[in-house]
Amino acid sequence: MRHSRLQAVVLLLMFTTLAASRTDGAPQTPKFVVGVNVVNPMRAKVAAQDAIIGQLKAAGVHVIRTWVTPDDKGIDFAKRVYARGIKIELGVGPLYPPAAPARPYQPKEFPSMWSGHPLSSADPE
């Protein structure tokens, strides 16, 4: 008997929560933001970039995650993406001075870590 009383309380709480969450009685449709990664768009020519942007728009993509170069070509790409109603989640990476120290690739000690500069060597400017 105690078990069925607990079930009744749980069901009552569930129905109360559901009733309180509905405002107009209509089914609630989840709102998903469709996004994708776009890899190396700056390597493509403008016509190919525009074709990709068009395909993304047709597929219902609302946001892309990508890198954009800090020059006129990158800014132009970002403007064309935004003009089609797609936002960019921008990847930002540090820049290193030419003489920055680099850690060599050490496959035996660190097989999953490639060579690169330590973050502490990044140029803060």
C-alpha positions in Angstrom: 0.0 0.0 0.0 2.8 2.4 0.8 4.4 1.8 -2.6 1.2 2.7 -4.5 0.8 5.9 -2.4 4.3 7.0 -3.5 3.5 6.2 -7.1 0.3 8.4 -6.8 2.3 11.3 -5.4 4.9 11.0 -8.2 2.2 10.9 -10.8 0.4 13.9 -9.2 3.7 15.9 -9.3 4.3 15.0 -12.9 0.9 16.1 -14.0 1.1 19.3 -12.0 4.4 20.1 -13.6 3.2 19.4 -17.1 0.0 21.4 -16.6 2.0 24.4 -15.3 4.5 24.3 -18.2 1.8 24.6 -20.9 0.4 28.1 -21.4 -2.1 27.8 -24.2 -2.8 24.1 -24.4 -1.0 23.7 -27.7 1.8 21.1 -27.9 5.2 22.6 -27.2 7.6 22.2 -30.0 11.3 22.1 -29.0 13.3 24.9 -30.5 16.6 23.6 -31.9 19.3 25.6 -33.4 20.8 23.7 -36.3 24.5 24.2 -36.7 27.5 22.6 -38.3 31.2 22.8 -38.5 32.6 24.3 -41.7 36.2 23.3 -42.2 38.7 25.5 -44.0 36.3 27.7 -46.0 39.0 30.2 -46.7 40.8 27.6 -48.9 37.9 27.7 -51.4 37.2 30.2 -54.1 34.4 32.7 -53.6 32.0 30.8 -55.9 32.6 27.6 -54.0 32.1 29.4 -50.7 28.8 30.9 -52.0 27.7 27.4 -53.1 28.4 26.0 -49.6 26.6 28.9 -47.9 23.6 28.3 -50.2 23.6 24.6 -49.3 23.8 25.4 -45.6 20.9 27.8 -45.9 18.8 25.3 -47.8 19.5 22.6 -45.1 18.2 24.9 -42.4 21.5 25.6 -40.8 21.4 28.7 -38.5 24.9 28.8 -37.2 28.3 27.5 -38.3 31.5 27.0 -36.4 34.5 28.0 -38.4 37.8 29.9 -38.6 37.9 33.2 -40.5 41.1 34.8 -41.6 41.7 38.3 -40.2 41.8 40.0 -43.6 39.5 41.3 -46.3 38.8 37.8 -47.7 37.8 36.5 -44.2 35.6 39.5 -43.5 34.0 39.2 -46.9 33.2 35.6 -46.2 31.7 36.4 -42.8 29.5 39.2 -44.4 28.2 36.8 -47.0 27.4 34.2 -44.4 25.5 36.8 -42.2 23.7 38.1 -45.3 22.1 34.7 -45.7 20.9 34.7 -42.1 23.5 32.3 -40.7 25.6 33.2 -37.7 29.2 32.3 -37.0 30.6 30.8 -33.8 34.1 32.0 -34.5 37.1 29.9 -33.6 40.0 32.1 -32.4 43.5 30.9 -32.0 46.7 32.5 -30.7 49.4 34.0 -32.9 53.0 33.3 -32.1 56.1 35.4 -32.9 58.5 33.8 -35.5 61.1 32.9 -32.8 58.6 31.4 -30.4 59.8 28.1 -28.9 58.1 24.9 -30.2 57.7 21.5 -28.6 58.7 18.8 -31.0 56.4 15.9 -31.8 57.3 13.0 -29.4 55.3 10.0 -30.5 56.7 7.6 -27.9 56.1 9.9 -24.9 53.0 11.7 -26.2 51.5 9.7 -29.1 48.3 11.8 -29.2 50.0 15.2 -29.0 51.4 16.9 -32.0 54.2 19.5 -32.1 53.4 23.1 -31.3 54.1 26.2 -29.4 53.3 26.5 -25.7 50.4 28.9 -25.1 52.6 31.0 -22.8 54.6 31.9 -26.0 51.6 33.5 -27.7 51.8 37.1 -28.7 49.4 39.0 -26.5 49.0 41.8 -29.1 
